[in-house]
Amino acid sequence: MKYIVVSGGVISGIGKGVIASSTGLLLKTLGLKVTAIKIDPYMNIDAGTMRPTEHGEVYVLNDGGEVDLDLGNYERYLDITLSRDNNITTGKIYREVIEKERKGEYLGKTVQIVPHVTNAIQDWIERVSKIPVDDSGEEPDVCIVELGGTVGDIESAPFVEAMRQFQFRVGHKNFALIHVSLVPDMHGEQKTKPTQTTIHSLRGLGLLADLIACRLLASDPLLPATKEKISMFCHVAAEQVFGVHNVSSVYHVPLLLQSQGILDYLRKRLDLDNISITPNMSQHGTSLEKRWRDLTTGQERLFDTVQIVLVGKYTDLKDSYMSVIKALEHSAFRVHRKLTLTWVESSDLEPETQESNPAKYHDAWRAVVGAGGILVPGGFGERGTEGMLMAIKYAREQHIPFLGICLGFQLAVVEWSRNVLNIPEATSAEFNKETKFPAIIFMPEISTTHMGGTMRLGLRPTVFEPGTETWSKMRKLYGGSGKIWERHRHRYEVNPEWVDKLASSGLVFSGKDEKGERMQICELPDHPYFVGLQAHPEFCSRPLNPSPPFLGFVAASSGRHVLVEQLAFQQANFKPPHPEESMVAEAALRHGAPAVNGANGVA
């Protein structure tokens, strides 16, 4: 097993995740099998209880793991399926060490950061790095380990020490370190002092950078003189320094790194040429490189745009909707359109804003009225939901393509109940627990006292209703399949007692759970594209394999309604990136979650 650790210095949010994912992608083009692990130094057990504006999107995995958004990068770039164990947090490590101490496994010794915590970190990495993550079902050849946070932070100190020890555990030929550092531009001069300082700090902690990725927050590339200076003062050869400047999209980053020789260096440093690669894997790698190049060059040649308006409640931090953005981008690539995404804070659409800030109110509505398509994503809590309901009503009545995800799906049901069934008091029990008109109710098996990991989480099946094959846009976009799989994350569901009156009035629930008790897809047959899903299909979208609901939505939003039918035909071979049923069940049981039943991907 070869390990490549990606660390960061100077500032957080510098782009370690994209660089780690891009490096993994390039290794896959050689025919290697690649996995990834993200280390987050925070004390939380997982990301599930953090609000999106705190740490960005909570990314959900097949096994129900609520993890850091960087695991989404890994899955999208590497086309792999990870588990919750691929996200290490301080909380997870300390919990494991304390449980061992309580069981007496340390034989009465004093439990300390070194060696007990650092050994637990190393053991975790070695164990998880060997778990198959792709269709081959084989142990990976390379593991990318991203060390979150910034070198020098007190929170990350045990992990840095663990990596210092780990390099000797696995051997020099099996361990390489990429350090990402900021190179600021001050009045036209690229400053190297921050990089020198962070590299010196890293060396003081016992780690030597094999490659230094110089992040430039501008479109100008790293100058040769800057590279030479960093090489001299950071004790590395010039070929070990490469620049990562701003490019038109993150999908260009792998090619940017490749053009600077990162693969050539890693092949020598880690002796990658001695890894046995089957002809099939080699061919797959060659095909992957060609398809990725076609994707990026094709993106540059797009001129026609598709105007999407995202009406959300966490728009202050765009990372809150990272997977939604990526799913829209993937679909725009497929329909040959350049994505123009407008952010609308849902509360800005509400009458209160018209009184307090008329300009903001009118700007928000101007965006909604000019939208090619309106998307309402997931979220929690009542704030901003009235604005979302207004946007949904506008999309429905004006025949604007609409896609509702999770909360967006539930609010589509509430909006229909209020304005079509004429029940103005209809709402969700999430917003009013005492309501007498609950279109949306709390799920009966969900804990009311514990928040972390207690929702309906992970990969779940949806079964299309009989007869939907003739009209359902969703079923057609999934290739006509009777059963599909998507990832879920919710505590509330459509009130079963309301389903009949909703359906009889025209809001059709085309997809339900296997027992037919939970409503999971709603559609309006006579609308150009009005779709709501309880699931989060954005988590399974890939650059080269877009999510079907997003693909249909973007096609309809671009005014190419005929293309929706054509795409449905093309999607007959669609295969979501899901593991075999046995793997899902095993992962679920291992973590105490309910196992799912059914075939893998699309049945």
N, C-alpha and C positions, 0 to 999 in steps of 0.2 A: 504494500500500500504506500502510495506517495501522498504526502501531505503538503498543501500550500496554504500558509497562514497569511491572511490579509489584515493588517493593522492600520490604524490611522493616527495622525498627529495634527497639532495646531488647533483645529476646530472639529466639531462633530458635524455630521451631515455632509461630509465632503465628497461622498460618492463611492465609498468602499463597496457597497452592495452591487452597484453596476459594474465596477471593475472586477470584483470577484466572479460575478455571473459571466461577464465577457471572457474572462480567462478560462472559465470552465467550458464555455461554448467553443473556444478555439481548440481546447484539448479534445473535445468531442469530434471536431473536424479531422483529427488524426486517427479516429476510430477507437479512442479510449472511452471507457465507461467512467462517468464522473458523478460524484455525489457532493453534497454540501452541508455544512453545519454552521449555524449562527449562534454566537455567544453574546448574550445580553447581560451586562453586569448588574441590572437592577434587581431588587429583592423580591419583586413579584414572582409568583410561581409561573405565571404566563401573562400574556398581554390582554387576556379576556376582560379584566375588570377596569382597564384604563380607557378613558374616553378618547375618541379619535383625535381631538385637538391636543391631547397630551403627548401622544407618541405616534400619531399617524394611524393608518388603517389597522384593524385587527384582521389578520389573514387566517382563514379557516382551512384546515387540511382534511383529507379523507377520513382520518381516524377521529375527527372532532377536535383536534388540537387547535387552540387559539394562540397564534404565534405572531412574531414580528413580521412586518410587511416585506422584509428582505427575502424571506422564504418564498414569497410570491415571485420575486425576481429570479430566484434559482429555478423554480418550477417552470416559469415561462421560458427562460433562455435555454435551459438544459433539457426541457421536455421530460421531466422526471416527476415522480410522486413521492413526497417526503412524509415523515411522521412527526408527531409532536416531540419525539426525542431528538430530532434534528435542530431543535431550538433549546439551547442550554441557558438557564438563568441562574443567578446567585441563589435565588429561592429554591430552585430545584436541587442544586448541589448541596446546600446546607440542610435541606430536608432529608436528603439521602444519607448524609453523614450522621445527622442526629438520630435517624431511625436505626442505623447500624450501631451507634453508641448505646441506644436504649436496649438493643438486643444482646449487647455484650460482645459484639464481634471484634472490638478492639482490645479485648482481653485485659481490661482494667487500665489501659494506658491513658495518659493525658491526651485528649483530642485537641489537635492544633491545626492551624492553617497549613503549615508545612510539618509533616507530609500528608496529613489525612485529607484535607480539602484539595490540595493540588493533585494528589493521587486519584481522588474521585473524579476530578476533571479529566485527567488523562485516560482513565479507564473508560469513562463515558464516551470520549471521542473515539477511542479504539473500537469499542463495541458498536457504536452507531455507524461508523464509517464502513463497516463490512456488510451492512444490510443492503440487499438489492433494491434499486430504486427505478429501474426501467424495464422494458419489455423482455430484455434478455434473461432476467431472473438470476443474473450472476453477480458475484461480488464486484464492487467497483474497483477500478485501477487507481483512481485519484480522488482525494477528498479535499475540497476547498473549505477552509475554516476561517470564517470572518469573525474577528475580534471586535465587538461593538464598543462604542465609546471612544475615548481618546487616551493614548498612552500617557501616563502620568496621573490619570484620575485615580483616586483612592479606591473606587469601586472595582476597577479592573485589575488592581495589583495582584490578587491571587491567580487570575487567569494568565497574566503576563508571566508570572513565576512558573505556572504550570507549563506554559509553552517553552520556557527556558529549559526545563527539565525534559520536556517531551522530545526536543531535538536530539538528545542523547539516547533516549529510549528507543527511538525508531532509526536513528543513524543519519549521518550527514547526507547520504545519497537519497534519502527518503523524506527530507524536510527542507522546504524553501520558504522564505518570508518576503512578501511584498508589502512595503510600507507606503501608504498614501499620505502625501503631505501637501499643504497649501503653498503655492508660489504666488504671492500677491503682486499686482502690477501697481507701482506707485509712480504716477506721472510719466508713464512710458518706460519705466525701468522694472524688470522682473527681479524681485527681491528673493534672495536665497537664505537669508538668516533664519527665518522660521523653520525651514527644512533642516538646516544645519543643527539647530537647537533640538528638534525632536529626534533626529537621528542620534545625536549624542546622548539624549535621555534613554533612548532605546538600547544603545550599546551599554550604558551604565546598568541597565537591568538584565544584561546578559544575552541580548538578542542582536544579531547582525542582519541588516537588511540585504537580501540578495538582489532585489529590484526596488527602485524608488520611483513611485508613480507621482509625478508632479502635477497637481491639479491646478489649472489656471481658470479663473472665473471670467474668462473673456474668450473671444474667438481667435485671438492671436496664438499661434503655436509656441512651444518652448524654443527659445533661441539657442543656437549652438553654444554661444558664450555662457549662457546660463547653465546649460547641461555640463559644460566643462568645469565650471566653478563648483557645482554640486558634486561632481565626480571627485574633484580634488579635496574638498573639505569634508566629504562624507565617507571617504575611504572605499569607493567603489569605482569600477571601470565605467567609462562613458556609455558603453553598451548596456549597462545596468540601470541607466537613468532614462526614463521616457516621459513624454508629456501627454497630458490628457486635457485638452482645451475644450471649450464649448463647441458642440457640433449641432447640426440641425435636428437630430433626434438621438436618443440613447442607443438606438439600434445600429448606429454607426461606430460606437465605441469598440466593439470587437475588431472591426476592420482597421480602426485607428491603431489599436495595440499591435495587431498583426503586422502592419506596415512598418512598425518600429523594431520588429525582430523579437518580440516577447517569446514566441514559440521556439525560435532557434535557441534562445538562451535556456529555456526550461528543458528542452530536449537534452541539452548537454548537462545541465546542472543536476537533473533528476534521472539521467540515464533512461529516458523514456523509450528510446529505440530498442531496448532489450525487453520491453513488455510484449508479450505475445498478443497479437491482434489478428482476429479471424478475418478472412477475405470479406465476409458479410459485413462485419463492423467497419472495415476499411472503406468499403463501398458506401456504407451509410454515412460515414464521415465526409466523404467526397461530395455526396449528394447534399448533405446539410450545408456545406460551405457554399455550394452553387445556389441553393435556394435562398440562403441568407443574403448573398450578394444581390440576387435578383430582387429580393424584398427591399433592400436599402436603395439600390439604384432606381428601382421603379418608383419608390416613394419620392425621390427627388424630381421625378418627371411629372408629378401630379399637379394639375392646374385647377380643375374643377373642385369646388368645395362642397362640404355637407355641413349645414348649420345645426348644431345640437345645443340645446339649453339644458343644463343640469340644475335642477331646483332642489337644493339640499340645505341642511342646517349646520354643516360643519365646513362651510366654504372658506373660512378664514385660513385653514390649513389644507392645501390641496392634496397633501398626502393622505388625508382622511378617506379619499375616494380613489386611491391609487389603482386598484384592480379594475374599477369601473372605467377609468381613463384608458388604461391599457386595452381593455376589451373593445372600447370604441375605436382606438387606433388600429387594432388588428382587423376589425371589420371594415374600417375605411380603406385600408390597404387592399382588401379583397375586392371591394367594389370600385376601386380606382378613383377614390376621392380623397382630398386633403381635409382632415378634420379641423373644423373651427368650433371650438368648445367655449361656450359662454357660461359663466358661473352666476347663479342667482341665489342669493340668500333668501330662503323661503319666507322668513318673517318680513322681508321688504315688500312682499306682495299684499300684506295685510293692511286693512284700513287704518290701524293705529299708526303705521309708518306714514301714510298719506297726510296725517295730521301733524306728526312730529318732524318729518323730513320728506316733503313733497318731491324733491328732486330725486331722491333715492327710490321712492315709490314708483315714479313715472319711468325711471331708467329700467327698473326691474320688469315692469309690465311691457315696456317697449321691446325688451329682449324676448320675453315670452311670446308676444304677438308676432315677432319676426322669425320665430324658430322654424326650422325644417322638421325638427323632432324634439319632443320634451321627455326628459328622463327624470324620474323621481327615485333616488336610491334608498338604501336602508338607513336606519337610525333608531334612536331610542328617545322616549319622552315626548311630551306634548308640545314643547316650544317649536314654533314654526310650522306646525301641521296644518293650520288653517290656510296658510299661504300655499302649501302643497296641494290641498284640496281644491283651491281656486285654479291652480295650474292644471290639475287633472280634469276639472270640469271644462276648462277652455279647450284642452286637447280633444276631449270626447265630443263636445258640441261642434267644434270647428273642423273636425276630421283631420287633426294634426297627428302624425304618428306618435305613439306614446308607449313607453316601457317603464313599468313599475317593478322595483326590486324590493322584496321583503316588506319593509314599511310602506313602500310605494304601492305594492300589491294590496296591502290591507287598506290603505287610504283610498284606493280605487273602489274597493267594496263599500267603504263608508260614504264616499261621494255619490255612488250610484244609489245607495239606500236613502240618502237625504234628498237627492234631486230627481230621481226617477221613481222610487217607491214612495216619495213624498213623506219621509219620516225625518223631519228636520232635526230631531234630537238624537238621531243615530250617531254613534261614536264608538270608540274603542275602550275596553275596560282598562287599558293601559293609561288612558287619560282621565277616566272617571270610573273608579271602582264601584260606585254606587249607582251607575246609570241603569235605567230601566229599558234602554234601547241599545243593547250591546251587539253591534254588528261583528265586532272582534272580541274574543274572550281569551282569558288566561288558560294556557294548556294545563290539563288536570294533573299530569305527572311531574310538572316542573316545581322545583323547590321555591318556596316563598321567602326563605330566610337566608340562603346562601347564593351569592351572585356568581362566583367563579366556576366555570365549567358546568353549569347546571341547565343550560338551555338545550334545545333540540339541536344537536351539533353534528357536523360531519356529513359524509356521503349517504344519501337517502334516495330511494327509488320513487319515481312518479309514473303512474300508469294512466295512459290515455283512455278516455271513455270510448265505448263502442260507437262506431259511426263517425267519429271525428276524422277518420282518414280522408274523407271526401271534402272537408272544408277547413279544418284546423290549420292555420298557418304554422303554429308551433310544431305540430306533429309532422308536417311536411318538411320543415326546416331541420328536424331531427331524422330525416331520411325515411319517414313513414313508420318508424318503430313504435311498437305498442308500449314499451317501457324504457324510460331513460333514467340516468343517474346524475344528480347535481348535489352540491354541498349546501347545507342549511345552517342557519344561526338565528333562532328566534324563540321567544317565549309565548307569543300570542298567535292565535289562529282564527280563521273565519268561524263564526258561531254556526254549528251544525243545524240549529233550529231555524236559521235564516236562509239556508241554502235553497230550499224549494222556491220560496218567493223571489229570491234573487234570480234564479235560473229561469223561472216562468216569465219574468219581466224582461229577459233578454241578455243578462250577464251570464255567459255560459262558462261553467267550470269544466274545461276540457281535460284537465289532469288532476288526479287525486292520489293519495297514498295507496299502498297495496290493499288495505282494508276498505278503501272507499270512504273513510271517515273524515279525512283532512283534505281541504281544498288547496291545491298547490299551483294550478295554472288557471287564469281566467282570460277570456277573449271576448271581443265583440265581432261576430262574423261579418257584419255589414259595415265595418270601419276599415279604412285603409291599413291600419296597424294599431290596434289597441290591445296590449298584452301586459299581464301582470304575473309575476312568479314569486312564490313564497321563498324559493331557493335563491342562492347567490350564484348564478351561472358565470359571473365574471371571474370567479376563482379558478375555473377550468379553461379559460381562454388562453390560447397560445398564438404567438405572432404568425406561425405558419398553419395554424388550425383554429380559426376564430370560433367563439361561442355562437351557436345557432340563434338564440334570441337576440343577441346584439347584432349579428349579421343581418337578420331580417329587418331589425329596427333601423340600422344605418342605411340599408338599401332603400327602404320606404322613405326615410327622411331626406334622401338625396333626390326624391321625386321619381325614382325608377321602380315603380310599383310592379311592373312586369318582371323586373329582375328578382323580386322576392320569390316568385314562382320558379324562375330559372335556378336560383340558388337552392331552393328546396330540392329540385331534381339533382343538383350537383352534390348535395349533402347526403345522398344515399350511402356513401362510404364513410360518413363521419364517424370517428371513433374518439370519444373523449379520453383524456389522459387518466384513466382510472385503472387501478390494479385489479387482479383477479379477485373474485368474491371471497376466496379463502383468505387472502391477504387482508382484506378489509375486516373480515370477521375476527381474524387473529389479532389485529391491531386493536380493534374495539374491545375485545375481551381482555387483552393485556392491560388496558388502561381503565377497565371497569365500566366501559360504555356499552350500550346495547348494540349487539351485532346486527348488521343489516342482511337482508336476504335477497337473492336474485342473481342474475348473470352480471358479468362485468360490462361496463360501458353501456352501450345501447343493446337491449335484448332483441 
